[in-house]
């Protein structure tokens, strides 16, 4: 140890580690000749793992899966699981006021109206007697203008007035009576929502209904005789129709008398305002869609396979934190996407918000009503109508 004192400053002590006086191997090799023969540099064995660096995957930051993220941040769990009980609790806890219900043919099957796609019992599986080029042709506008008879034969079987609403319809009405139904978007054309007492202001009949009818004209010449698959989608020759409006009762009288409804002004075909393939959805659907789904605080989807666009895509229009409940016989609407479709397991999308009840639509609606404490009120609505 040595010391020094500055002219005007304090004394500083310099410390020298004893080990500093011992030459290291490199220093020693320069001062003394080596007695070891030189060795070539070693090549790592192919079995030897290279030393890990901080840029290797071993040091990479772990990427959390959506499920891991929900465990780390419980606020991403809008509902705790995918059970219907969680939806009932959410409705009560969050005091939902803007519920949208999307309904399909499944809510009317217990009334005796077949749905479209169920194997064996669905409408499309039971149209052989109409000699159609393909099942969907019965709802194709071009085919209708050529050959309207199959549609009107079917319409006699499905016409409103032949069926009563189901408990599922009355559940939607109960939501309306509670003041929490923002809108019922329905694919159904049977008007059973109206029969159940749901106000027209709360309805969007996305695929139209039998409630009104208009003159749509008809095909003429060779177009009227053709039903080839290639020509069904093409432009038709003939009268475009004058658009005159007719009431549901007028059309019903014509159909049940065995006549094809024809316009009294121009003799064109009169078609109920059902949206056929090849036609645009009603203006009301487009005008209400954006505002309704932005305001929606809970979405309930009942009795639809979610296969027909654009209706099926409506489930993607609510905000990403809005809970969604599916009541249906089978799972549908699952795309595996982080941005669209249902995510019942919570392992794909940011928020856990989707629940499902798999089974009969009436059973699911009754179960939800019971969980909300409305079971007796729902049964009273059903009894009152049937009496």
C-alpha positions as CSV (number, residue, x, y, z in Angstrom):
1,X,0.0,0.0,0.0
2,X,1.3,3.5,-0.8
3,X,0.1,6.9,0.0
4,X,0.3,10.3,-1.4
5,X,-0.9,13.7,-0.3
6,X,-1.9,16.4,-2.6
7,X,-0.7,19.9,-2.1
8,X,-4.0,21.3,-0.9
9,X,-6.2,18.2,-0.7
10,X,-6.6,15.2,1.6
11,X,-4.4,12.2,1.6
12,X,-5.5,9.5,-0.9
13,X,-4.5,5.9,-0.4
14,X,-3.8,3.6,-3.4
15,X,-4.6,0.0,-3.0
16,X,-2.8,-2.7,-4.9
17,X,-4.2,-6.2,-4.8
18,X,-1.5,-8.8,-4.1
19,X,-2.9,-10.9,-6.9
20,X,-1.8,-8.1,-9.3
21,X,1.8,-9.2,-8.9
22,X,1.1,-12.7,-10.1
23,X,1.2,-12.9,-13.8
24,X,-1.7,-14.5,-15.5
25,X,-1.4,-17.3,-18.0
26,X,-1.1,-14.9,-20.9
27,X,1.6,-12.8,-19.3
28,X,3.5,-15.9,-18.3
29,X,3.4,-17.3,-21.8
30,X,5.1,-14.2,-23.0
31,X,7.9,-14.3,-20.4
32,X,8.7,-18.0,-20.4
33,X,9.0,-20.4,-23.3
34,X,6.2,-23.0,-23.3
35,X,7.2,-26.6,-23.0
36,X,3.8,-27.8,-24.3
37,X,3.4,-28.6,-27.9
38,X,0.9,-26.2,-29.6
39,X,-2.6,-27.7,-30.0
40,X,-5.0,-27.0,-32.9
41,X,-8.2,-25.1,-32.0
42,X,-10.9,-27.5,-30.8
43,X,-14.0,-28.0,-33.0
44,X,-17.2,-28.5,-31.1
45,X,-18.6,-32.0,-31.3
46,X,-21.8,-32.3,-33.3
47,X,-23.4,-33.7,-30.0
48,X,-22.2,-30.7,-28.0
49,X,-24.9,-27.9,-27.5
50,X,-23.6,-24.4,-28.3
51,X,-23.6,-22.0,-25.4
52,X,-26.9,-20.2,-25.0
53,X,-26.9,-16.5,-25.9
54,X,-29.4,-13.9,-24.8
55,X,-30.8,-13.8,-28.3
56,X,-31.6,-17.5,-28.3
57,X,-35.2,-18.8,-27.8
58,X,-34.2,-19.9,-24.3
59,X,-34.1,-16.2,-23.3
60,X,-37.1,-15.1,-25.5
61,X,-40.1,-13.6,-23.8
62,X,-43.0,-16.1,-23.4
63,X,-46.0,-15.3,-25.6
64,X,-49.2,-15.7,-23.6
65,X,-52.1,-17.6,-25.2
66,X,-55.6,-16.0,-24.9
67,X,-56.4,-18.4,-22.0
68,X,-53.2,-17.4,-20.2
69,X,-54.0,-13.8,-20.7
70,X,-57.4,-14.3,-19.1
71,X,-55.8,-16.0,-16.1
72,X,-53.3,-13.2,-15.8
73,X,-55.9,-10.4,-16.2
74,X,-59.4,-11.4,-14.9
75,X,-60.9,-8.2,-16.4
76,X,-60.8,-10.1,-19.8
77,X,-63.4,-12.5,-18.5
78,X,-66.7,-10.7,-19.2
79,X,-68.4,-13.8,-18.0
80,X,-66.7,-16.5,-15.9
81,X,-67.6,-19.5,-18.1
82,X,-69.8,-20.6,-21.1
83,X,-72.9,-21.6,-19.1
84,X,-76.3,-20.0,-19.5
85,X,-76.3,-19.3,-15.7
86,X,-73.5,-16.8,-16.3
87,X,-75.6,-14.9,-18.9
88,X,-78.5,-14.7,-16.4
89,X,-76.3,-13.4,-13.7
90,X,-74.8,-10.8,-16.1
91,X,-78.3,-9.6,-17.2
92,X,-79.2,-9.0,-13.5
93,X,-75.9,-7.7,-12.3
94,X,-75.3,-5.3,-15.2
95,X,-79.0,-4.4,-15.6
96,X,-79.0,-4.9,-19.4
97,X,-81.4,-2.6,-21.2
98,X,-80.5,-3.1,-24.9
99,X,-80.8,-6.8,-25.6
100,X,-80.9,-7.9,-29.2
101,X,-82.4,-11.3,-30.0
102,X,-81.6,-13.0,-33.3
103,X,-84.0,-15.8,-34.2
104,X,-84.2,-18.5,-36.9
105,X,-86.5,-21.3,-37.9
106,X,-85.6,-23.4,-34.8
107,X,-87.9,-21.3,-32.6
108,X,-90.9,-22.3,-34.8
109,X,-90.4,-26.0,-35.1
110,X,-92.4,-26.8,-32.0
111,X,-95.3,-25.0,-33.6
112,X,-95.2,-27.5,-36.4
113,X,-93.3,-25.5,-39.0
114,X,-90.3,-27.3,-40.4
115,X,-86.9,-25.7,-40.4
116,X,-84.9,-25.6,-43.6
117,X,-81.8,-27.7,-43.1
118,X,-82.4,-30.5,-40.5
119,X,-81.6,-33.8,-42.2
120,X,-84.7,-35.8,-42.9
121,X,-87.2,-33.3,-41.4
122,X,-86.0,-30.0,-42.9
123,X,-87.9,-28.2,-45.6
124,X,-85.1,-28.7,-48.2
125,X,-85.2,-32.5,-47.7
126,X,-88.9,-32.7,-48.4
127,X,-89.4,-30.8,-51.7
128,X,-89.1,-33.7,-54.1
129,X,-92.9,-33.5,-55.0
130,X,-92.3,-30.1,-56.5
131,X,-89.8,-31.3,-59.2
132,X,-87.4,-28.5,-58.6
133,X,-84.0,-28.3,-60.3
134,X,-82.5,-27.9,-56.8
135,X,-84.2,-27.4,-53.4
136,X,-83.4,-23.6,-53.0
137,X,-85.1,-22.9,-56.3
138,X,-88.5,-22.7,-54.6
139,X,-87.2,-19.4,-53.0
140,X,-85.3,-18.2,-56.1
141,X,-86.8,-15.0,-57.6
142,X,-86.0,-15.9,-61.2
143,X,-87.5,-19.4,-60.8
144,X,-90.6,-17.9,-59.2
145,X,-91.2,-15.6,-62.1
146,X,-91.0,-18.6,-64.4
147,X,-92.9,-21.1,-62.3
148,X,-94.7,-19.7,-59.3
149,X,-96.9,-22.7,-58.7
150,X,-94.4,-24.7,-56.4
151,X,-94.0,-21.7,-54.1
152,X,-97.7,-21.1,-53.7
153,X,-98.4,-24.8,-53.1
154,X,-95.8,-24.7,-50.3
155,X,-97.2,-21.4,-49.1
156,X,-100.6,-23.0,-48.4
157,X,-98.9,-25.3,-45.9
158,X,-96.8,-22.6,-44.2
159,X,-99.3,-19.6,-44.4
160,X,-99.7,-17.6,-41.2
161,X,-102.8,-18.4,-39.3
162,X,-102.2,-22.1,-39.4
163,X,-99.8,-22.1,-36.4
164,X,-99.4,-20.7,-32.9
165,X,-96.4,-19.0,-31.3
166,X,-94.0,-21.1,-29.2
167,X,-92.6,-20.4,-25.7
168,X,-89.5,-19.1,-27.5
169,X,-91.6,-16.4,-29.2
170,X,-93.2,-15.5,-25.9
171,X,-89.8,-15.2,-24.2
172,X,-88.9,-12.5,-26.7
173,X,-92.2,-10.8,-25.9
174,X,-91.4,-11.0,-22.2
175,X,-88.1,-9.2,-22.8
176,X,-90.1,-6.5,-24.5
177,X,-92.6,-6.3,-21.6
178,X,-89.7,-5.9,-19.2
179,X,-88.4,-3.0,-21.3
180,X,-85.0,-4.7,-22.1
181,X,-85.6,-5.7,-25.7
182,X,-83.8,-3.3,-28.1
183,X,-84.8,-5.4,-31.2
184,X,-85.7,-8.8,-32.5
185,X,-83.9,-9.6,-35.8
186,X,-85.6,-12.7,-37.3
187,X,-85.0,-14.8,-40.3
188,X,-88.5,-16.2,-40.1
189,X,-91.2,-15.4,-42.5
190,X,-94.1,-17.0,-40.5
191,X,-95.0,-13.7,-38.7
192,X,-95.3,-15.6,-35.4
193,X,-93.5,-12.8,-33.6
194,X,-96.4,-10.5,-34.5
195,X,-98.9,-13.1,-33.4
196,X,-97.2,-13.4,-30.1
197,X,-97.7,-9.7,-29.6
198,X,-94.2,-8.3,-30.3
199,X,-94.6,-4.7,-31.6
200,X,-93.6,-4.1,-35.2
201,X,-91.3,-1.4,-34.0
202,X,-89.2,-4.0,-32.2
203,X,-89.0,-6.3,-35.1
204,X,-86.6,-6.5,-38.1
205,X,-87.9,-9.2,-40.4
206,X,-84.5,-9.7,-42.2
207,X,-85.9,-12.1,-44.8
208,X,-89.3,-10.4,-45.1
209,X,-92.6,-12.0,-44.3
210,X,-96.1,-12.7,-45.5
211,X,-97.5,-9.5,-43.9
212,X,-97.5,-7.6,-47.3
213,X,-97.2,-8.5,-51.0
214,X,-96.4,-6.7,-54.2
215,X,-96.6,-7.2,-57.9
216,X,-93.2,-8.5,-59.2
217,X,-94.1,-9.2,-62.9
218,X,-93.2,-12.4,-64.6
219,X,-91.0,-14.0,-67.2
220,X,-92.1,-14.4,-70.8
221,X,-91.3,-16.3,-74.0
222,X,-88.5,-18.8,-73.8
223,X,-87.5,-17.6,-70.3
224,X,-90.8,-18.6,-68.9
225,X,-90.3,-22.2,-70.0
226,X,-86.7,-22.7,-68.9
227,X,-85.5,-23.9,-65.5
228,X,-81.9,-24.8,-66.2
229,X,-79.5,-24.1,-63.4
230,X,-77.3,-22.0,-65.7
231,X,-80.2,-19.7,-66.7
232,X,-81.8,-19.3,-63.2
233,X,-79.3,-16.6,-62.2
234,X,-79.4,-14.7,-65.5
235,X,-81.5,-11.7,-66.5
236,X,-85.1,-12.4,-67.4
237,X,-87.1,-11.2,-70.3
238,X,-90.7,-10.2,-69.6
239,X,-92.7,-7.7,-67.5
240,X,-90.9,-6.2,-64.5
241,X,-94.1,-5.7,-62.5
242,X,-95.9,-2.5,-61.5
243,X,-95.2,-2.8,-57.8
244,X,-98.8,-2.5,-56.6
245,X,-99.2,-3.5,-53.0
246,X,-101.6,-6.1,-51.7
247,X,-102.7,-7.2,-48.2
248,X,-101.8,-10.5,-46.6
249,X,-105.5,-11.4,-46.5
250,X,-106.0,-10.8,-50.2
251,X,-103.1,-13.0,-51.1
252,X,-104.3,-15.7,-48.7
253,X,-107.7,-15.7,-50.2
254,X,-106.2,-16.2,-53.7
255,X,-103.9,-19.0,-52.5
256,X,-106.5,-21.0,-50.6
257,X,-108.9,-20.7,-53.5
258,X,-106.3,-22.6,-55.6
259,X,-105.4,-19.5,-57.7
260,X,-102.0,-18.0,-58.5
261,X,-102.2,-14.4,-57.2
262,X,-102.0,-12.0,-60.1
263,X,-102.0,-8.2,-60.2
264,X,-105.4,-6.6,-60.9
265,X,-103.6,-3.7,-62.6
266,X,-101.1,-5.5,-64.9
267,X,-101.7,-9.3,-64.5
268,X,-98.1,-9.7,-63.1
269,X,-97.4,-12.2,-60.3
270,X,-98.1,-11.0,-56.8
271,X,-95.5,-12.3,-54.4
272,X,-95.5,-12.0,-50.6
273,X,-92.7,-9.7,-49.3
274,X,-90.4,-12.6,-48.5
275,X,-86.8,-12.1,-49.5
276,X,-85.9,-14.6,-52.2
277,X,-82.5,-15.6,-53.4
278,X,-81.5,-12.8,-55.8
279,X,-83.3,-10.1,-53.9
280,X,-82.0,-7.4,-51.6
281,X,-82.8,-7.4,-47.9
282,X,-85.4,-4.9,-46.6
283,X,-84.3,-1.3,-46.2
284,X,-85.3,-1.5,-42.5
285,X,-82.6,-4.1,-42.0
286,X,-79.8,-1.9,-43.3
287,X,-81.1,1.4,-41.7
288,X,-81.2,0.0,-38.2
289,X,-78.3,-2.4,-38.2
290,X,-75.4,-0.2,-37.3
291,X,-77.0,1.8,-34.5
292,X,-78.7,-1.2,-33.0
293,X,-75.6,-3.3,-32.7
294,X,-73.5,-0.5,-31.3
295,X,-76.1,0.1,-28.6
296,X,-76.5,-3.7,-27.8
297,X,-75.4,-4.7,-24.3
298,X,-76.3,-8.4,-24.7
299,X,-76.9,-10.7,-27.7
300,X,-79.1,-13.8,-27.7
301,X,-79.1,-16.1,-30.7
302,X,-81.9,-18.7,-30.8
303,X,-82.7,-21.5,-33.3
304,X,-80.5,-20.6,-36.3
305,X,-77.6,-22.5,-38.0
306,X,-76.0,-19.1,-38.9
307,X,-75.3,-20.2,-42.5
308,X,-77.0,-17.5,-44.5
309,X,-75.3,-14.2,-45.0
310,X,-75.6,-11.4,-44.2
311,X,-77.8,-12.4,-41.2
312,X,-75.2,-14.9,-39.9
313,X,-72.5,-12.1,-39.8
314,X,-74.6,-10.0,-37.4
315,X,-73.0,-11.8,-34.4
316,X,-69.8,-9.9,-35.3
317,X,-71.4,-6.5,-35.2
318,X,-71.7,-6.1,-31.4
319,X,-68.8,-4.6,-29.5
320,X,-66.1,-7.1,-28.5
321,X,-66.9,-6.9,-24.7
322,X,-70.6,-7.7,-25.2
323,X,-71.7,-11.1,-24.0
324,X,-73.4,-13.5,-26.5
325,X,-75.6,-16.5,-25.8
326,X,-76.4,-19.3,-28.3
327,X,-79.5,-21.4,-27.7
328,X,-79.6,-24.1,-30.3
329,X,-79.6,-27.9,-30.8
330,X,-76.0,-27.8,-32.0
331,X,-72.9,-25.6,-31.9
332,X,-72.7,-23.1,-34.8
333,X,-71.0,-19.9,-35.7
334,X,-67.5,-21.0,-34.6
335,X,-64.9,-19.8,-37.1
336,X,-61.6,-20.2,-35.1
337,X,-60.9,-16.6,-35.8
338,X,-59.7,-14.0,-33.2
339,X,-62.0,-11.4,-34.8
340,X,-65.2,-13.2,-35.9
341,X,-67.6,-16.0,-34.8
342,X,-68.2,-17.5,-31.4
343,X,-65.4,-18.5,-29.0
344,X,-67.1,-20.7,-26.4
345,X,-63.8,-22.0,-24.9
346,X,-62.2,-18.6,-24.6
347,X,-59.0,-19.8,-26.2
348,X,-59.1,-17.7,-29.4
349,X,-60.5,-14.2,-28.8
350,X,-59.4,-11.5,-26.4
351,X,-62.5,-11.5,-24.2
352,X,-64.3,-14.5,-22.7
353,X,-68.0,-13.6,-23.4
354,X,-69.7,-16.5,-25.2
355,X,-72.1,-19.0,-23.6
356,X,-74.3,-21.7,-25.1
357,X,-77.3,-23.8,-24.2
358,X,-77.4,-26.9,-26.4
359,X,-80.9,-28.3,-26.8
360,X,-84.5,-27.5,-27.6
361,X,-85.1,-23.7,-28.1
362,X,-88.2,-23.6,-25.9
363,X,-86.3,-25.5,-23.2
364,X,-83.4,-23.0,-23.4
365,X,-85.7,-19.9,-23.3
366,X,-87.6,-21.4,-20.3
367,X,-84.4,-22.1,-18.5
368,X,-83.1,-18.5,-19.0
369,X,-86.5,-17.1,-17.8
370,X,-86.3,-19.3,-14.7
371,X,-82.8,-18.1,-13.9
372,X,-83.9,-14.5,-14.3
373,X,-86.9,-15.1,-11.9
374,X,-89.4,-14.8,-14.8
375,X,-90.4,-18.4,-15.2
376,X,-94.0,-18.0,-14.0
377,X,-94.5,-14.9,-16.0
378,X,-93.4,-16.7,-19.2
379,X,-95.8,-19.6,-18.5
380,X,-98.6,-17.2,-17.9
381,X,-98.0,-15.6,-21.3
382,X,-98.2,-19.0,-23.0
383,X,-101.3,-20.0,-21.1
384,X,-103.1,-16.8,-21.8
385,X,-102.7,-17.1,-25.5
386,X,-103.6,-20.8,-25.7
387,X,-106.8,-20.3,-23.7
